[in-house]
Amino acid sequence: MGCGKSHLLAELASLGQDAGHRVVALELLEIDTRQPFSAIHMLMARALGLQDCESRGDRQRVLKTKLQGTIEESSYCLLNDIFGVKFPISDNVREMDETQRRLELHSTRVKVLEKTLTGDFGIFVIDNAHFIDPDSWFIMSPVLQKVSLFMVMSLAPGYEITESFRKAAADNATSQKITYLHLDKLKASVVMQKVCKDLGVVSIPRDLVRFLIRTSSGIPYYCEELLRCLRANDMLQFCTRRQSGKAKDNWESLITSAAEASSLAATWSSEARNDGRVCLLRPGVTLENTALPIPLKEIALTQLDRMQPLTRMVVKFAAIIGPVFTTQLLLHILPTGLRTHMNSSLDELVSDNILRWLKNTEVPEDVQDPTEGPATSSQVESSVQRPSPSTRTEEQQPGVLAFCVPLLQKAAYELWPGRQRVALRGKCAAFLE
């Protein structure tokens, strides 16, 4: 979430409309996965233009016009619950038993879906398609194999429907019909450029660069929320430095200049104006103690809620240790009942890209310098690449793991009550001693 899928789809929809195509757009929420046929009903309603109808009578007139010749008029009453209309119940439907009615309703849904998808609509856009409920997908999947249309869906990893799309894209029979694009995190240099642009400055503190790169994991939305939180809490200050008009050298000015130089990430770029604005951290600000913005915390908690209970508990105990931890220390602080499940839970977390193994010679991202040079808006540096998770055998050797997304570690850490945090940190300290 937050890597820019919705923005790309909105841009595509705008381009399609400008080119004269009709765009049918649909955005799904997680609650839709718990409502049978919700996705397919919304898609058909948007495609048929029912969202513009102000009354039930208007919707009924539109359905009669659009579906003429598609289904029998006696079957219109089967659409009552689907589209919130009130066609008279026909005798043949009234005489059906429950099984017959269910089969007829399924057939009606398929016919209406084929009608809406094969019409002259241009482009179908489904945002958060991983929230398509199983019943809707059961009907949509075979229909999509038979009709010709241009449909764009955004999907996030970690959901069953995403895996089905990956398999379809890898299948030779459908590889020419499905294009699968993976949106990766922003490079460190791009994060710096984005921050400078968002703040309207030409230079930012190196500590701020390090904090944003580590905490945002290169996701633009995370970076924006973190910046918004820092500004709302008055943790940043802005000033203008003029290179022209040098002040008279004295001890006071020299000390001030030295303090500013250590706080700033670097000197000015060649493109910076003499009166360019710079961003500084306010005195006394410790970025590591910054609480997570509520939107980001909710994202992390949602990911935790999707985990199995035992796996979630392993993550919570690992979060106590920090963004990087050893299996020996984790095993020491785990309750006895969880220790036998540690290896299987860690394998699952690594395969889901929640944790990753660190090599003996690898320096974790959170202790690396984001760049070798100045953190200014004109820089173009190579990003710190995160290695892909490696697999381990069932008998795992002692090793070091790191959270792929530090945001998740911080959110899991904040779930612990204060006294338990202190007790577990004391247990870690005793083990290290």
C-alpha positions in Angstrom: 0.0 0.0 0.0 1.2 3.5 -0.9 3.6 2.7 -3.7 1.6 4.6 -6.2 -0.8 2.1 -7.8 -3.9 4.3 -7.5 -2.1 7.4 -8.9 -1.0 5.4 -12.0 -4.6 4.1 -12.5 -6.0 7.6 -12.2 -3.6 8.9 -14.8 -4.5 6.0 -17.1 -8.2 6.7 -16.7 -7.6 10.4 -17.4 -5.6 9.6 -20.6 -8.4 7.2 -21.7 -11.1 9.8 -21.2 -9.1 12.4 -23.0 -8.7 10.0 -26.0 -12.5 9.7 -26.1 -12.9 6.3 -24.5 -15.4 5.5 -21.8 -13.7 4.5 -18.6 -15.4 2.3 -16.0 -13.5 2.7 -12.7 -14.0 0.7 -9.5 -12.2 0.9 -6.2 -12.5 -1.9 -3.7 -12.0 -2.0 0.0 -11.1 -4.8 2.3 -14.7 -5.1 3.6 -15.8 -6.1 0.1 -14.0 -9.4 0.5 -16.5 -10.4 3.2 -19.6 -9.5 1.1 -20.4 -12.2 -1.6 -20.6 -10.9 -5.1 -20.0 -7.3 -4.0 -17.2 -6.7 -6.6 -19.1 -8.1 -9.6 -22.3 -6.2 -8.6 -20.4 -2.9 -8.3 -18.6 -3.5 -11.6 -21.9 -4.3 -13.4 -23.7 -1.3 -11.8 -20.9 1.1 -12.9 -20.7 -0.3 -16.4 -24.5 0.0 -16.8 -24.4 3.5 -15.5 -26.7 2.8 -12.6 -24.7 5.0 -10.2 -26.1 8.1 -12.0 -29.7 7.0 -11.4 -31.4 9.0 -8.6 -34.3 6.7 -8.0 -35.3 3.0 -8.1 -37.5 3.7 -11.1 -34.6 5.2 -13.1 -32.5 2.1 -12.4 -35.3 -0.2 -13.6 -35.7 1.8 -16.8 -31.9 1.7 -17.5 -31.8 -2.1 -16.8 -34.7 -2.7 -19.2 -33.0 -0.7 -21.9 -29.5 -2.1 -21.5 -30.4 -5.7 -20.9 -33.0 -6.1 -23.6 -32.4 -9.4 -25.4 -29.8 -10.5 -22.8 -32.1 -12.2 -20.3 -35.8 -13.1 -20.3 -38.0 -10.4 -18.9 -39.4 -12.9 -16.5 -35.9 -13.1 -14.9 -35.6 -9.4 -14.2 -36.9 -10.0 -10.7 -33.6 -11.9 -10.0 -31.9 -8.5 -10.2 -33.9 -6.9 -7.4 -31.4 -7.6 -4.6 -28.4 -7.1 -6.9 -29.2 -3.5 -8.0 -31.8 -2.4 -5.4 -34.7 -2.5 -7.8 -38.2 -4.0 -7.5 -39.3 -5.9 -10.6 -42.5 -8.0 -10.1 -41.7 -11.6 -9.2 -42.7 -13.8 -12.1 -44.6 -17.1 -11.7 -41.8 -19.3 -13.0 -39.3 -17.8 -10.5 -41.8 -18.1 -7.7 -42.3 -21.8 -8.5 -38.5 -22.6 -8.4 -37.1 -24.3 -5.4 -34.0 -22.9 -3.7 -31.5 -24.9 -5.8 -33.2 -23.9 -9.1 -33.3 -20.3 -8.1 -29.6 -20.3 -7.1 -28.7 -21.8 -10.5 -30.9 -19.3 -12.4 -29.4 -16.4 -10.5 -25.9 -17.6 -11.3 -26.8 -17.9 -15.0 -28.3 -14.4 -14.9 -25.2 -12.9 -13.3 -23.0 -14.4 -16.0 -25.2 -13.1 -18.8 -25.3 -9.6 -17.4 -21.5 -9.6 -16.8 -20.8 -10.7 -20.4 -23.2 -8.0 -21.6 -21.5 -5.3 -19.6 -18.0 -6.4 -20.4 -18.5 -6.8 -24.2 -20.3 -3.4 -24.6 -18.5 -0.4 -26.1 -17.0 0.8 -22.8 -13.3 1.2 -23.7 -11.3 0.7 -20.5 -12.1 -1.1 -17.2 -10.0 0.0 -14.2 -10.2 -1.9 -10.9 -8.1 -0.5 -8.0 -7.3 -2.9 -5.2 -8.3 -5.9 -7.2 -6.9 -8.2 -4.5 -10.1 -7.3 -2.5 -12.3 -9.0 -5.1 -14.4 -11.5 -3.1 -14.1 -15.2 -4.0 -17.7 -15.5 -5.3 -17.2 -12.6 -7.7 -13.9 -14.0 -8.9 -15.5 -17.4 -9.4 -17.8 -15.8 -12.0 -15.4 -13.2 -13.4 -12.4 -15.5 -14.1 -14.0 -17.7 -16.8 -15.8 -14.7 -18.4 -12.5 -12.8 -18.7 -11.1 -15.7 -20.7 -13.9 -15.4 -23.3 -14.4 -11.7 -23.9 -12.1 -9.1 -25.5 -11.6 -6.0 -23.4 -8.9 -3.7 -21.9 -8.9 -4.2 -18.1 -6.3 -2.8 -15.8 -6.2 -4.0 -12.2 -3.9 -3.0 -9.3 -3.0 -5.8 -6.9 -0.9 -5.9 -3.7 1.3 -8.8 -2.7 0.2 -11.2 0.0 -3.2 -12.1 -1.4 -4.5 -15.2 -3.1 -5.8 -13.4 -6.1 -2.4 -11.8 -6.7 -0.8 -15.2 -6.9 -3.4 -16.3 -9.4 -2.6 -13.4 -11.6 1.1 -14.1 -11.4 0.5 -17.7 -12.5 -1.7 -16.5 -15.3 0.9 -14.1 -16.5 3.5 -16.9 -16.4 1.3 -19.2 -18.4 2.4 -19.3 -22.1 -1.3 -19.4 -23.2 -2.1 -16.1 -21.5 1.2 -14.3 -21.3 0.4 -12.3 -24.4 -2.9 -11.2 -22.9 -1.7 -10.2 -19.4 1.0 -7.7 -18.6 2.3 -7.9 -15.1 4.3 -5.0 -13.7 6.0 -4.9 -10.3 6.3 -1.5 -8.6 9.5 -1.5 -6.5 10.5 0.9 -3.8 12.1 4.3 -4.6 15.8 4.5 -4.7 17.5 6.4 -1.9 18.5 9.3 -4.2 14.9 9.7 -5.4 13.6 9.8 -1.8 15.9 12.7 -1.2 14.8 14.5 -4.3 11.2 14.0 -3.4 11.6 15.3 0.1 13.5 18.4 -1.1 10.7 19.0 -3.7 7.9 18.5 -1.2 9.5 20.8 1.4 10.6 23.4 -1.2 14.2 23.3 -0.1 17.6 22.6 -1.6 19.1 20.7 1.3 18.0 18.6 4.2 19.7 17.1 7.3 21.4 13.8 6.8 19.7 12.4 9.9 16.4 13.2 8.3 17.4 11.4 5.1 18.5 8.3 7.0 15.2 8.3 9.0 13.0 8.7 6.0 14.8 6.1 3.9 14.8 3.5 6.7 11.2 4.1 7.9 9.4 4.7 4.6 11.1 1.7 2.9 11.1 3.8 -0.3 7.3 4.0 -0.5 6.2 7.5 -1.5 3.0 7.6 0.6 4.9 6.5 3.7 7.4 9.2 3.1 4.7 11.9 2.7 2.9 10.8 5.9 6.2 10.9 7.9 7.0 14.3 6.7 3.5 15.5 7.4 3.8 14.2 11.0 7.2 15.9 11.5 5.9 19.2 10.3 2.6 18.9 12.3 4.7 18.4 15.4 7.0 21.3 14.6 10.1 19.2 14.5 11.5 20.9 11.4 12.6 24.4 10.9 13.5 26.3 7.7 15.9 29.1 7.0 17.6 30.9 4.2 21.3 31.1 3.8 22.9 33.6 1.5 26.3 32.9 0.2 26.8 36.5 -0.9 27.4 39.2 1.7 29.7 37.3 4.0 29.4 38.2 7.6 32.3 39.4 9.6 34.3 36.5 11.0 34.1 36.3 14.8 34.0 33.5 17.3 30.2 33.7 17.6 29.6 33.5 13.8 32.2 30.7 13.4 30.6 28.6 16.1 27.1 29.1 14.5 28.4 28.2 11.1 30.1 25.1 12.5 26.8 24.0 14.2 24.8 24.5 11.0 27.4 22.7 8.9 27.2 19.6 11.2 23.4 19.6 11.1 23.1 20.1 7.3 23.6 17.1 5.2 26.0 18.9 3.0 27.0 22.1 1.3 24.9 23.6 -1.5 24.6 22.0 -5.0 25.8 24.0 -8.0 22.2 24.5 -9.0 21.1 26.0 -5.7 20.4 29.7 -5.6 22.2 31.9 -3.1 19.0 32.5 -1.2 17.8 28.8 -1.3 15.8 27.5 1.6 17.2 24.7 3.7 15.6 22.4 6.2 17.0 21.8 9.7 16.0 19.7 12.6 14.9 21.7 15.6 17.3 21.5 18.5 16.6 18.6 20.8 14.6 16.6 18.2 15.3 12.8 18.3 13.8 11.3 15.2 14.0 7.7 16.6 11.5 8.6 19.3 8.9 9.9 16.8 5.6 8.1 17.1 4.2 6.5 14.0 1.6 8.5 12.1 -1.8 6.9 12.6 -2.4 6.0 8.9 0.9 4.2 8.8 0.3 2.4 12.1 -3.0 1.2 10.8 -1.4 -0.2 7.7 1.1 -2.1 9.8 -1.5 -3.4 12.2 -3.6 -4.6 9.3 -0.7 -6.7 8.1 -0.2 -8.1 11.6 -3.9 -9.0 11.8 -3.6 -11.1 8.6 -0.9 -13.3 10.2 -1.5 -16.5 12.0 -1.6 -16.0 15.8 1.7 -17.9 16.5 3.5 -16.1 13.7 2.2 -12.7 14.9 3.5 -13.4 18.4 6.9 -14.3 17.0 6.9 -10.9 15.2 5.9 -9.1 18.4 8.8 -10.6 20.4 11.3 -9.9 17.6 10.1 -6.3 17.5 11.2 -5.9 21.1 14.8 -6.6 20.1 14.8 -4.2 17.2 14.9 -3.9 13.4 17.8 -6.4 13.4 18.0 -9.5 15.7 19.6 -12.8 16.1 17.8 -16.1 16.3 19.6 -16.9 19.6 18.3 -13.8 21.3 14.8 -14.3 19.9 14.8 -17.9 21.1 15.8 -16.8 24.6 13.0 -14.3 25.1 10.2 -16.4 23.5 7.9 -18.2 25.9 8.4 -22.0 26.1 5.3 -22.7 24.1 6.4 -20.6 21.1 10.0 -21.9 20.9 9.1 -25.1 19.0 7.3 -22.9 16.4 10.0 -20.4 15.9 11.7 -21.9 12.9 8.5 -22.6 10.9 7.3 -19.0 11.7 10.6 -17.5 10.6 10.5 -19.5 7.3 7.0 -18.2 6.7 7.9 -14.6 7.5 10.9 -14.8 5.2 8.9 -16.3 2.3 6.3 -13.5 2.8 9.1 -10.8 2.6 8.4 -9.6 6.2 11.8 -10.7 7.4 15.1 -11.4 5.6 18.3 -13.2 6.5 21.4 -11.1 6.7 24.8 -12.4 5.5 27.7 -12.4 8.0 29.3 -9.6 6.0 26.2 -7.6 5.3 25.6 -4.2 6.9 21.9 -3.6 7.7 20.3 -0.7 5.8 19.5 1.1 9.1 23.2 1.6 9.9 24.3 2.5 6.3 24.9 6.0 5.1 22.1 6.8 2.6 24.7 8.4 0.3 28.4 9.1 0.2 27.9 12.7 -0.8 25.7 15.7 0.0 22.0 15.1 0.6 20.8 17.9 -1.8 18.0 18.0 -4.3 20.3 17.7 -7.3 22.0 14.4 -6.3 21.6 11.2 -8.2 23.1 8.3 -6.2 22.7 4.6 -6.5 20.2 3.2 -4.0 21.0 0.7 -1.3 19.7 -2.6 -2.7 18.0 -5.0 -0.4 19.0 -8.6 -1.1 16.2 -11.1 -1.9 15.3 -13.4 1.0 17.3 -16.6 1.1 15.9 -19.9 2.0 17.0 -22.0 4.9 16.8 -25.7 5.6 14.5 -27.0 8.3 17.4 -27.1 10.8 18.3 -23.5 10.7 21.7 -22.4 11.9 22.0 -19.5 14.2 21.7 -16.3 12.2 20.7 -12.7 11.9 17.4 -11.4 10.6 16.1 -8.0 9.7 12.6 -6.6 9.2 12.1 -5.8 5.5 9.8 -3.0 6.5 11.0 -1.2 9.8 7.5 0.3 10.0 6.1 -3.1 10.9 8.7 -3.6 13.6 7.9 -0.2 15.2 4.1 -0.8 15.1 4.5 -4.3 16.7 6.8 -2.8 19.3 4.2 -0.2 20.3 1.6 -2.9 20.9 3.5 -4.0 24.1 2.4 -2.4 27.4 5.2 -0.3 29.0 5.9 -2.7 31.8 6.2 -5.7 29.5 8.6 -3.8 27.2 10.9 -3.0 30.2 10.8 -6.7 31.4 11.6 -8.1 27.9 14.3 -5.5 27.3 15.8 -6.5 30.7 15.7 -10.2 29.6 17.5 -9.2 26.4 20.2 -7.3 28.4 20.7 -10.3 30.7 21.2 -12.6 27.7 23.7 -10.2 26.1 25.6 -9.8 29.4 
